[in-house]
């Protein structure tokens, strides 16, 4: 896959070089037209060739405008190719497990969640970084939601179909991702736009009255200005004396307009303040929706989602473009944009009361699309989530989709590996567990791979339950509630020791089991924070309680006696990870084997640390 992405990145680099050269050429042409036109106008004016001058000026403006438009189109295409190159470079980074540049999803991490904190779902070097191709905050949030909440069998199967379809659309997926990348660092919030859109319309009920006032005052002002202009022309042409009386109608009209605009100022400033930072967001959504509307999808979830953007006589992208243009005007009129406001608008506003029309246009748009805007945002988020899973599937063609079983408790994997471990270092294992109350206890020496194996199962179950392919050769799972207890630690703020933190996790697990839901648990180093006697007693009791509660899962431990006793008297199967010492070097094969651990290396590790054992 690296070759595919590298080749595409190189193709886009070539395009970038061509367009950068074209931009330089257009800049030179634009400069020549500007300087040449100035020289020509100066010469013709100096020679008093009025007819030629009147012909040269519009032709020069048209030529300059044409080149300027070509420059803008070329610059836009150049930007698009740069983002497409970046998309492919990011895919290469993911294949190399270089994830530092990608969003961590840390904001979605919930400490008391059943599993996300233990199996590296969010945070640095996490599954979220490996999967996420979403460029909008809502798309990232939806993907995080899928990771944190297992779906039902029917939804999983529909998602698998959608992911498989999108995985084949490499060009479209990358164009879709690139369309949103210019806006990924925008500080604007779509939520504030949605909040505004759901507010009731204040002025539409009296739309005709407001329009009539605006039109009447505009006509009166124009008539007064015309009356004053005629007087000025007479003064200049006939050299009559200037009379202040002719100014009174215009001054009266402007004062009246000023009074009306003052009453509307609060409204216009409120709209501008609420929506000022959303123009960038809207342009991003417009670009994303354009890509969605232009593609053809087969029957299923994707085509159903696409229908959210289509209606009788309108396009979602077109509607968002209209609102974006309206907001552009509001930003310019407010005087708080980078160039200090639009003076031309300010002048016309005093004459024609443009604020009234723009407020009514905004309210009319809101009224028309009140039910649409949130639906469009949600649909874009789903496309981004599917695009993320599809990108992961395409980049890992050896990862199949698991079968979803109707059995109550089943987890079966062949060739299971951890997707966050590079393929060159990844060791895969077979594992199967089925039936209510079934428990596997895993023993092993330090650093032999017990905890990593538990996380390997956990992270692949998360992938399976969100509709993604898994890092395995084959697999079959039943939809279950995943629960883990692996990273309990002291909490100084709450005055909680690691042992008590673990007990709180166990209490949370037992409540979930008592709810009757099918539960698959992963417990690492159970009761490691207490003495061996209490650990043994508590471990045996907990295993019995979980087994009787019809939960099933894995428990890792260093306590051989606990594992041995549980294997003799409870429905427990023992597996282990072993190590060996060769020339005082510890060697690990990270292979899961049946039975209790045969080799322990704690003493050797202590010696290597400089401890002189008795």
N, C-alpha and C positions, 0 to 999 in steps of 0.2 A: 504493500500500500504506500510505503514511503516513496517509491518510484513514481506512482501515479500523482501524488501531491507535489513532488518535486518538479515533475514535468509541467504540471499546470502552473505552478508558481513561476517557472522559467518562461512559459508562454505569456503570462501576464506581465512579467518584467520586460519582455520584448515590446509588448503593446505600450507599456508605460514610457519606454524610450522613444517610440514613434510619436506619441502624443505630446511628450515634453518638447520634442523638436518642432512639432506643429505649432505649439503654443508660442515658442520663441519666434517662429516665422510670422504668426499673426500679430504678435506684439510689434514687430518691425514694420509690418504693413500699416498697422494702425498709426504708428508714429509718423510714417511718411505721409499718410493721408492728412493727418492733422497739420503737420508743418507745411506741406504743399498747399493745402487749402488756405491757410493763413497768408502765405506768400501771394497766392493767386488773387485772393480777395483784396489784399493791399494794393497790388498792381492795378487791378481793374478799377478799384475805387479812386486811385490816383489818376488814372486815365479817364475817369468819369464815363466808363462804359457800363451804364446802369443795366442795360438789357442783359449783357453777359453776366453781370454780377448777380442779377436775380436768378439766372439759370445755374450758376456755379454753386451758390450757397446751398440750395436744396439737394443738388446732386452730391455735394461733399458730405452733407449730413446723412444722406441715404447710404453712401458708401461706408462712412464711418460706423453707422448703426449696423450695417450688414456684417462688417468685420468684427464688431464688438459682440454681436450675437453668436457668430461662429466661435469666437474666443470663449464665450461662456459655455457653449455646448461642448467644446473640446475639453475645457477645464473640468466640467461635470463628468465626462467620460473618463478622463484621467483619474479623477478621484475614485470612480467606481472600480477601475482596474487595480488601483492601489489597495482598495479594500478586499478585492477578490484574491489578490496575491497574499494579503495578510491572512485571509481565511485558510488558505492552503498551508501557509507557514505555521499557523496554529495547529493544524491537524498533524503536521510532522512533529511538533512539540509534544502533542498528546501521545503519539506513538512512541516517543522516546521517554515518556513519563516525566517530562519537564513541565510541571503544572503551575509554577510560581506566578506566572503572568495572568492566570485566569481567576475569575471571581470565586471566592471561597464559600460563599453562602453562609458565612458565620452568623449573620443576622437571623437565620432560620433555626439555629441550634437552640433546642429547649432542653434544659438540664434533666428534667424529670420525664422526658419522653421514653417510651419503652425500649428504644434501641439506638437512636441516631448518634448519641454521644459515644457509644462503645465501638461502633463498627465503621468509623471514619466516613460518615455520610456527608458532613459539613466540616469546614475548617481547612487549614493548610493540608495539602496533599490528600485530598478527599475525593470521594466518588462524584460529588457535585462538580468539582473542577474538571474531572474527566469527561463528564456528560454534557455540561451546560454549553449550549451554543446560542442561548437566548440573549437578545440585546436589550429587551425592555425589562423593567423591574417586575411588571406583572407576569411576564413570561418566566422569569427566574423564580418568582414566588410559586407559580403553578407547578413547575418542575419539582421544586422543593416539596410541595404538598404531595405530589405523587410518590416521592421517595419516603415521605414520613407516614403515609397512610396506605396500607395494602388495599388493592382493588379486589372486587369480586371476580369470579371466574369469567362471567360473561363480558365484563369490561376488559379484563386482561386479554381475552381472545380478540376482541375488537381492536384494541390497541396494537397487538402484535401484527394484525393485518395492515393497519395504517402504517406502522413502522416499516414493514417489509415493502410496502408500495413506495414510501418516500425514500427508502434507502436506494432504490433504483434511479431516483431522480437527482443525480449528483449535481448537474448544472443548475437546476432550479433551487435546490437546497442552498447551494453556495451563493447564488444570486439573492435569495431571500435573506440570508444572514448578512451579506454585504450591504443590502439595502438599509438595514437597521444600524449598522456600525457607526455611521457619522453621528448618531444621536446617543450612543451608549453612555457617554460621560455627561450628558445633559443634566442640569440640576432641576429641570422642570419635572413636575409631578402630574401624571395622568389622573391621579385620585382627585386633585383639586379641580381639574376640568370636569370630572364626573360629578363632583359635589355641586359645582355651578350649574351643570346641565340639568340636575334634578331639582333645582330651585324653581318655584312657580314663576310664571311670566307676569310681570307687573304692569306692562304697558300695552300688551296686545289687545286686551279687552276694549281699550279706547284707541285703537290704532288709527281709525279714520279721523278722529278729532286731532290727534297729534300730527298726522300728515297734513291735514287741512291748515293747521296753525303754521307749520313749517313752510308749506307752499305759499300761503298768503303773505307771510312776512318776507319771504324770499322775493316774491313778485313786487311787493311794495318797495323793498330796498333797491331792486334793479331799476324800477321806474324812477325812484328818487335820484339814484346815481346817474341815470340817463338825463334827467332834467338838469342836474348840476353840470354834466359834461357838455350839454348844448350851450349852456351859459358860458362855460370856459371857452368853447370854440368861437362863440360870438365875440367874446372879449379879445381873443387872439387875432381873429380875422378882421373884425371891424374896429378894433381898438377902442371898444366901449369900456366904460368904467366897470370895475368888478363890484358886484353887490353881494353882501353877506347873506341876504335874504334867501338866495337860491341854495344856500348850504343847509338851511334849517330842515327841510324834509329829509335829506340824507342823514343828518345828524340825529334827527328824531327816530328814524328807522333803525340806525345802528345802535342807539341807546336802548330801544325796545328789544332788538335782537340780543344785545348784551344781557339784558334783564332775563330774557327767556333762557339763554344759554347758561346763565348762572344757576337757574333752578335745575337744569339738567346736568350741571357739572358734577354733582355728587354721584349721580348714576353712572356717568361715563367714566369717572375716575375709579369708581368701585369695580366696574367691569374690567377696566384696563389693569388694575392692581391684581385682581383675581386671576386674570388670564395672561398677564404679561409674559410669564415664563413658559407658557404652553405652546407657543408657536413652533418652537423646535420639536417638541413632542409630537405635535400634530403632523409636521412634515415627515417625521420618522414613521408614524403610523400610516400616513398616506403612501409612502414608499413601500412599506411592508404589504399593505392591502393591495396595491397595484400588482405586486408579484403574485399574490394569492388569486386575484381576479383573473389574471392572464393565463393561469395554468389549468390543465384538464386533469381531473382525478376520477378514478374508478369508483363504482358504488361502494359505500361504506362511510366510515367516520369522516374522512377528509372531504368528500363531496357534500356531506351533510353540513359540515362546518362552513364550507365555501358558500352555501346558500344563505348564510347569515349576512353576506355582503351584497346580496342581490335583491332587488325589489322592482316593482313596476315603475319604469321610467326614471330610475336613478341608479347611480353607482356609489358605493360607500366611499371609495377613494375620491370621487368627484365631490361628494358632500363635505368631506373633511377638508378638501382643497378650498371650498368656498369659505368655510369657517376660518381657515388659516389666513386667507386674504383679508377677511373682515378684521381679524385680530392684528394683522400687520398695520392696518389703518389706525386702530386704537393705540398701538404702541407708538406710532409716529406722531399722532395728535397729542399724546400725553407729554411730550417733551422730555421723557426720561430714557429715551433710547440713546445709543452711543453717539449719534450725530446731533442730539439736542432738539429733536422734534422737527416737524414738517411745517416750515413757514408758509408754503403755498396752501396747505390745508387750513392753517390758522386764518389766513385771509379769506378764503372761500367760506369757511365756517361762519365768519362774522356776517357774511352776506346771505348765504343759503341755509344756515343752521344745519350743517351736515351731521352734527352730533345726533340730532333727532333721528335721522334716517339710519345712521349706523347702529344706534341702539335698537331700533325697530327691526333692522335686518338680523341682528344678533338674537333678539328675542324670537323672531320668526324661525330662525334656524334651530334654536333650542326647542321650540314647540314641535317642529317637524321631526326632530331626531332624538327626542327625550328618551324614547325606548330603545333607540338604535345604538347610541354611543357605547354604553356598557356592554351590549351584546357584541359589538365589533371588537372591543378591547379583549373580552373574554375569548373570542374566537381566535384573535391574533395570538394570544397567550398559548392556546392549545396548539396552534400550528408551530409555535416556537418550541414547545415541549416535545412534540412529535419530531420536529427537525433535529432536536438534540439527541433523542434516542436513535433516530435514523442515521445520524452522523456517526454515532458510536457503533451501530450495527455494520455500516459500510466499512468503517476503519478496521473492524475485526471480523472478517468474513468467516473465520473459524469458530466464532461464537454462535451456537444455534439457540433457537428459542426452546424453552422447556415445555413439556407437555403439562397441562393443568388437569390434575386428577379430581375425580369426584369423591375419592376416599376422604375420611375425616382427618386422619393424621398420616401424612406421607411426605418424606423428603428423601429423594434418591438422585444421586449424582454420579456420573462416571467421568473421570479425568477433570476433576474440579480444581480450579486454580484461582488465585487472587488477581483481579483485573488491574490493581494498582502496583503489582510487582511486574517488572519488565519481563517480557517473554524469555529473555536469555537467562534469567535467574529463577523463573517460575517453576515450582515443583507441583505437579497435579496428583490428586489422590481420588480414589473411589470411596464413596460413602453412601450408606442407605440406612434409614430408620423409619419404621412404620409401626402403627398400632398404638392404642391408648396406653399410657403409662410406661412406654418404652424409654429407657434411659441408657445413654452411653457415657461411661466414665473414661476419661483420657488421662493417663499418667505419662510422665516423661521427665527427662533431665532438663536443667536450665538451658534456655535458648534453643531447645530442640524443635520448637514450632507449635506448641500446644495452643497458645493464645492466637497466633496467626491463623491457625486452622479454624478456630472458632469464628474469627472475623471473616475468614474466607467463605464459610457457610453463610454467615449473616449478610454479608454484602451481596452475595449472589441471590439470596432470597429476596432482598430488596429489589434487585434488578428484575427478578422473575415476577414479583407482585406488582410492578409498575408497567409491565408489558414489554420489557427489554430483553435482548438476548443475554445469555449468561456465559461466564468464562468457564467452559466445560466442553466435554465431548458429547454428552447427552445428559438429559435429566428429566425428572418428573416430580412435581410438587403439588401438594394440596394447599389451597388458600388457608392460611393459619395466622394467628396473631403472634408475631415475633416479639420476644422479650429477652433482654440481655442484662447481665450484671458483671461488668468486667473492669471498669475504671473507677471504682469507688475510692474516694480520698478524703482527707481531712478538710473540713470547712471552718476556718478560723473565724470567719464573720458570724456564722451561726453557732459556733462552739460545738461542732459535730466531729467526732473522730471517724476514721475510715471504717472501723468496725461497725459503729452505729449507722454510718451512711449505707453500708452494705445491708444491714438489717432493714433499713427503710426500703431499699430496693426489693429485698425478699418479700417484705410485707406487700409492696405494690404488685409483685408477681402473684402472690397467693390470692389477692383480691381479684386479679384478672382470671385466674384459674377457677375461682368460685363463681364467676359470672357465667360459666358454662361454655365460653368460647373455646375453640380448639387452639391450644397454646403450644408453641415451640420455643423452648428456652435454651439460652447459652450462658452458662455460669462459669466464670474463670476464677480458679483458685478460691473455692468456696470457703468462707470463714477464715481467711488467711490472717485476720487481725486478732485472733485469740489463741489460747493454748491448745495443744494437741488433743487433750482430753475433751474439752468442750467442742472443739472442731469435729472430733469423731462422733460424739453424741448428737450434736446439732445436724451434722451432715447426714447421718443415717435417718434421723427423724424427718428432715426436709425431703430427702429422696422418697421415702415412703409416702409422705403427704402429697407430693407432686404426682407420684405414680397412681395413687388412689384417686386423685383429682382428674385423671385422664389426660394430663399434660405429658408431653414427651420432649426430649432434648438431650443436650450434652453438658457434662460437667467436667472441668479439668481440675486436677489436684496433684500435689506432690505427695500426698499422704497415701502410701501404698496400703497400709492397714485398712484405711477407710474404703479404698477401692476394692480390696480383696473381700472384706466382709460384705459390702454391698452386692458384690457379684455372687456371693454364696447364698444370700438370704432374700434378695430383692430382684425384680425384673431388670437387672443391670447387665450390660455387656461391656467388657473392658477392652479398650484399645490403648495404644501407646505410641510415643515418638521416642526414638533411642539415639544415642550418640556412641561414638567409640573413640579411643585414644590411640594415636599412632605417633610414636616418637615424641611423646609428651604434647602432641598437638591434638586438640579435640576436633573431630570430624562429625558433621551432621548431614544426614541424607534427606531429612524432612519428609520421610515416608511413613504413612500411617500403617501400623501393624496390629494384628490381633494380639490380645493378651496384655498382661501388666508390663510395665517398664522393667527392663533388665539391667540397664546401666544408669548410674547417677554420676554427675560430674561436679557437684558442689564442692567437694574437697579439693579437686584439682583446680577449680576456679579460685578457691581461697589461696592455694599455694601460689598461683600465678599473680595474685594480688599482693603477695609479700607476707602473708600470714604464716607463721611457723606453727603448724599443727602439732599437737601433743601426741 
